[in-house]
Amino acid sequence: MKHCYDMFWDCCLHKSSLDHLLYTNKTELYKLYQNDIHQDHDSPYGLRTLKHLSISQWSFIIRKTDYQTSSIIPKKGLEVTAFDDDMHFVLLSTVCPLYKSVQVVTENQMKISRIAVEHGINNDDYEKIWELMEKKLNTMSSHCNCAGYFKPKLDTMKKSTFNREQTRDNRKYILDSTFDNQTLLKDSEFVDRVQNELKLIKEEETKSSICRHCARKISFSLDNGKYIPGSYPSALADLATSGNREGCQSGVFGEHAYPEIKFPASGYITFNPPFTAVPALVYGLYLYDTSKDSNSRLVTDVTNLSKSGFNMKIKTYADTKMWGARISWMACPKATVNV
């Protein structure tokens, strides 16, 4: 994924050399090195809780030090192409204002989504989170020579209606996907947190289902005026199925397997449960990862849309190298769609 970091390094090194940039931030880098020294290297699976620079990483970028900050001198002639993913992440998150702003925006976006899915939030806390996001997005826009670009969009987003169910479904998909990462599965504390998050989402789904059916009339059959055992739960199940069918369904389709290229990618997406009529379908780009050495090209085809599902195909053309692309989709009964 080294190509993903090029934009940030171009920004940081536009008017500075790499060794000068490291020298300017040597105090922060030395703290990361100290983090590594003071952490427990014998912890299970070698996992550590703080961002750090290992001894080998420190030796790779620093040519002289007597463990006094004033004497730290970075090596000359360093090239970012020699860094692995870990080094890219640690250095950029320390020396690059643009990268740090993107991190803050992403973290606060997830925080807002989590709060909105799990419970409410008071206006003061929301304003604090939003103000921090605005500040960092303005920093990002200034680095991209588009100062003021995000301001009107942020104002629109802030006033928009929050789609609770869509956000909950997206968060559930992201959390479920972490179980495909074997490295993350080694961290038992992280796995416990993910499972607790999924449990909260499941509870929220159950509450939503109960609220949808409260105060609704449930009709069931009688045999000569006598109750037929099992008829009430059967009628309730039918009502729940009918209620689900009336709502929207959503999901994500695609691939991301750098450095492998798995496109064109196609598949059939099944509605569960099926709709009573052919629904309206909207979709948009959710993730895109492509080589910087060629133009970006992406084509999404949707065919055979029916009450039961649809076919989706993602492809590119010409010389484009596309490492990953995912499409987020939503299907709703046409009577409830307002586009």
ChimeraX attribute file (.defattr): number of C-alpha atoms within 10 A of each C-alpha:
attribute: neighborCount
match mode: 1-to-1
recipient: residues
	/A:1	13
	/A:2	12
	/A:3	12
	/A:4	14
	/A:5	15
	/A:6	15
	/A:7	12
	/A:8	18
	/A:9	19
	/A:10	11
	/A:11	16
	/A:12	20
	/A:13	14
	/A:14	9
	/A:15	9
	/A:16	11
	/A:17	15
	/A:18	20
	/A:19	19
	/A:20	15
	/A:21	16
	/A:22	21
	/A:23	18
	/A:24	13
	/A:25	15
	/A:26	21
	/A:27	15
	/A:28	16
	/A:29	22
	/A:30	18
	/A:31	15
	/A:32	20
	/A:33	18
	/A:34	16
	/A:35	18
	/A:36	19
	/A:37	14
	/A:38	9
	/A:39	14
	/A:40	13
	/A:41	12
	/A:42	9
	/A:43	9
	/A:44	11
	/A:45	11
	/A:46	10
	/A:47	15
	/A:48	16
	/A:49	9
	/A:50	10
	/A:51	15
	/A:52	24
	/A:53	22
	/A:54	16
	/A:55	12
	/A:56	8
	/A:57	14
	/A:58	17
	/A:59	14
	/A:60	14
	/A:61	19
	/A:62	17
	/A:63	12
	/A:64	12
	/A:65	13
	/A:66	8
	/A:67	10
	/A:68	9
	/A:69	14
	/A:70	11
	/A:71	11
	/A:72	19
	/A:73	17
	/A:74	23
	/A:75	17
	/A:76	13
	/A:77	10
	/A:78	14
	/A:79	11
	/A:80	14
	/A:81	10
	/A:82	11
	/A:83	16
	/A:84	11
	/A:85	12
	/A:86	11
	/A:87	17
	/A:88	21
	/A:89	14
	/A:90	15
	/A:91	20
	/A:92	17
	/A:93	17
	/A:94	18
	/A:95	19
	/A:96	17
	/A:97	18
	/A:98	24
	/A:99	21
	/A:100	18
	/A:101	20
	/A:102	17
	/A:103	14
	/A:104	17
	/A:105	20
	/A:106	12
	/A:107	13
	/A:108	16
	/A:109	14
	/A:110	14
	/A:111	13
	/A:112	14
	/A:113	18
	/A:114	17
	/A:115	12
	/A:116	17
	/A:117	22
	/A:118	15
	/A:119	8
	/A:120	10
	/A:121	11
	/A:122	7
	/A:123	8
	/A:124	9
	/A:125	10
	/A:126	13
	/A:127	12
	/A:128	10
	/A:129	15
	/A:130	18
	/A:131	12
	/A:132	15
	/A:133	21
	/A:134	16
	/A:135	14
	/A:136	20
	/A:137	23
	/A:138	19
	/A:139	18
	/A:140	22
	/A:141	16
	/A:142	14
	/A:143	15
	/A:144	12
	/A:145	9
	/A:146	11
	/A:147	14
	/A:148	13
	/A:149	15
	/A:150	15
	/A:151	15
	/A:152	10
	/A:153	10
	/A:154	15
	/A:155	11
	/A:156	10
	/A:157	11
	/A:158	12
	/A:159	8
	/A:160	9
	/A:161	7
	/A:162	13
	/A:163	11
	/A:164	12
	/A:165	17
	/A:166	16
	/A:167	16
	/A:168	21
	/A:169	18
	/A:170	16
	/A:171	19
	/A:172	17
	/A:173	14
	/A:174	13
	/A:175	17
	/A:176	13
	/A:177	10
	/A:178	15
	/A:179	14
	/A:180	10
	/A:181	9
	/A:182	9
	/A:183	11
	/A:184	14
	/A:185	14
	/A:186	14
	/A:187	15
	/A:188	12
	/A:189	11
	/A:190	13
	/A:191	16
	/A:192	12
	/A:193	12
	/A:194	18
	/A:195	15
	/A:196	12
	/A:197	17
	/A:198	18
	/A:199	13
	/A:200	14
	/A:201	19
	/A:202	14
	/A:203	13
	/A:204	17
	/A:205	16
	/A:206	12
	/A:207	11
	/A:208	12
	/A:209	14
	/A:210	12
	/A:211	11
	/A:212	13
	/A:213	14
	/A:214	8
	/A:215	8
	/A:216	9
	/A:217	9
	/A:218	12
	/A:219	11
	/A:220	14
	/A:221	12
	/A:222	11
	/A:223	7
	/A:224	7
	/A:225	7
	/A:226	8
	/A:227	12
	/A:228	12
	/A:229	9
	/A:230	9
	/A:231	14
	/A:232	15
	/A:233	12
	/A:234	12
	/A:235	15
	/A:236	16
	/A:237	12
	/A:238	13
	/A:239	17
	/A:240	16
	/A:241	14
	/A:242	14
	/A:243	13
	/A:244	17
	/A:245	19
	/A:246	17
	/A:247	12
	/A:248	20
	/A:249	22
	/A:250	17
	/A:251	16
	/A:252	20
	/A:253	19
	/A:254	22
	/A:255	21
	/A:256	17
	/A:257	12
	/A:258	13
	/A:259	11
	/A:260	11
	/A:261	15
	/A:262	18
	/A:263	19
	/A:264	15
	/A:265	17
	/A:266	18
	/A:267	12
	/A:268	15
	/A:269	15
	/A:270	13
	/A:271	18
	/A:272	12
	/A:273	15
	/A:274	18
	/A:275	22
	/A:276	13
	/A:277	13
	/A:278	16
	/A:279	23
	/A:280	16
	/A:281	18
	/A:282	13
	/A:283	15
	/A:284	12
	/A:285	15
	/A:286	13
	/A:287	14
	/A:288	16
	/A:289	18
	/A:290	20
	/A:291	15
	/A:292	14
	/A:293	10
	/A:294	12
	/A:295	14
	/A:296	17
	/A:297	14
	/A:298	15
	/A:299	10
	/A:300	18
	/A:301	10
	/A:302	14
	/A:303	11
	/A:304	11
	/A:305	16
	/A:306	17
	/A:307	16
	/A:308	17
	/A:309	20
	/A:310	16
	/A:311	15
	/A:312	19
	/A:313	18
	/A:314	22
	/A:315	16
	/A:316	16
	/A:317	14
	/A:318	9
	/A:319	11
	/A:320	16
	/A:321	21
	/A:322	29
	/A:323	19
	/A:324	21
	/A:325	23
	/A:326	19
	/A:327	19
	/A:328	16
	/A:329	16
	/A:330	16
	/A:331	20
	/A:332	21
	/A:333	19
	/A:334	13
	/A:335	9
	/A:336	12
	/A:337	13
	/A:338	6
	/A:339	4
